[in-house]
């Protein structure tokens, strides 16, 4: 890390699970990557003073605040990083952009299409020197990025079919407590927005195509869950009372892409035995690729042009210095983990800002994903009728 480059002073709004992940990214990126600016972990914001102070000490933030507006008002903050529940994304991001701050916002961009549209419009109004990015970090897993490289280079020919699924099982137990992720006013949707957004974005990123229409269903298996007797959610005691689940447990939908491909999508937190299985398989006219986050350091590649006696999926270990992002890390064969995607996110975000170019995915990209999610919801409300997303 070089001290002779200008600082980029960061405020992180929120300090839960994603707060830890983003903090790791900001702390580690300048130590492994030669960045054009020097990220400084200036301010951590959370509603509970003692909780946010403990998080700041643990993760290395210099100062704390309990009101996100304090970060917006400060002249010594350059970046606002938003990791709060979706219901607050629009208000914070729009205020930050109007104050001339760069913004990094966790996915999905917002809870509703209207909020996402307002955020994208604010990013557009902010001008050419203020940048906003949405945090689809799985794009930055080296194997996923390499999958895109292969597809874009023509290694599988014409893209025809896409299968994208994000499978988790942490809600299988009907007695698991009611958290904010199960309440529409906080989360917007359930598995659809939480996991389906990733399945959509990664499929579009790898193929280079956009979804133009969908037909889908949503389902809630457990309609009531125990309320927590107190905070925090993790490890809290269960109260006798129960509350209503107001979001989906499962989303299933099909879609058409603007490049002619057809896709199937699944997002569920009820897939017994699957812990964090984000899977994308793309079948083309001359080959195929297969990615699974639960085996994140490898990529399956099928070459249909090979002799029939040698055809079959090849397991490519994506750990070579020539693979995306990996030149900064360990010797070949030494795999990366979940947290490295957040380091790569910081790298890409900081480099784009320094170069004066729009980082990807932009708020406009996040809005496009939101239109797909909105289309699935509308389709599910109308007996799975085909619904355009453009």
Steps between C-alpha positions, in 0.01 A plus 500: 500500500648833394453813712591731212165453323198714590254372761144385433310539825220252554191489720325163539130514587404177680704247694335159481607205285563718195672758717762244589539391137535855366738595781720207402501626142596856590772386739662236279474643146774765534734245659490253211415722203695803383217753510506853355345643818532397864168390658468625858245336730386829649148451638274209596130576552247291692190574706629346824793698642662221698450248221649718230795594722574133559482431126729794424763372743474150357520597133729805517277802440632830638176661619131417557162669472140396562334706225587445134432867430818587689700319232323688222564838662872450558740657250768244581296203364540410132313167481177380658481120515146378577444156655170566680174310429351588162227723636752776577717476187318763297492773764867463592633458147306792353610731783862391455497554125340841537781589742758402239611176667586184310268214598542124529168332582429137581262301282220495415510869421170569680182339631277628222528591135404858577780537753750347259391739226548796735848378595607453138365845414694653790819331380441642152440850639811488716721575201805354336728528805276320752469124468261236634531121496281214622668214684453181302824355637466152350598652165842537660558138593789416263329188360183696422699777334693239300169341395400833349837526325452156345145569382589843363799356312271259315626190681150350518361644177149640484344523847175305497399391850566636849424329830554720805412405856585628846422234760520537879333314787521727804121538522408131473429489876149638550602614849783718376425854623339782306781734390490817292573296186153342539313830521400674177524850647871445570610252231265577211479133406636171628713252311416687178684819594752355743622215276319537168667835439839325504376220273373756249804726510754218472315337209486833316862582585635168371291495182516871423125488432206667677173338604206650310205302636410251774236257618516400864353373823570593861424280798510536878521168687507629859256785560569569866820487703599567863576857593830569670475597864786743453790605283725392349334252269792257504490315831197691628235326707170402340183668625169319532341728240519443128505740207396480136748433221416752228747394230564199279704194599544388138507662157493302175494670161593469137633781286602606150822689430550774244766294322266210435584279798234347725551457874359338810551647846451383857551682829421330828594498866319167539732269300582244767871420504612790283691763697609759246463344155494775240513306174512620141521269200514641149456271200616618160520367147861382538546460875381577850617640832388412853565701817406416861581735788531203736802399288607855431861447394414286199301527179353226282566536127372273221650519152261344247768530231724246674505143364206298627736271691633796701182697554386578853499788744853610591553628852710817468670609823463878483806582711760602242651851494354543151146452626293807603619675820741221599835660419482689831445193716661164573702247296299291252278241664445701818129582488312811601188530717172688538657818638729553201208611282459804723869582467468482121191719521696772679784467246267543203302781663806701603672457164191614310462811715867590457477453122180704474291218353172345611560194720304186421238397582355851500174610660351473149608134500348455844176655373492254212527207744226662709275505193550126463413440867196726463396308191517170689283642778241631252500169311451302820203720592332424165524120474849512349399708198793600275627838616741729316787648699613768253 
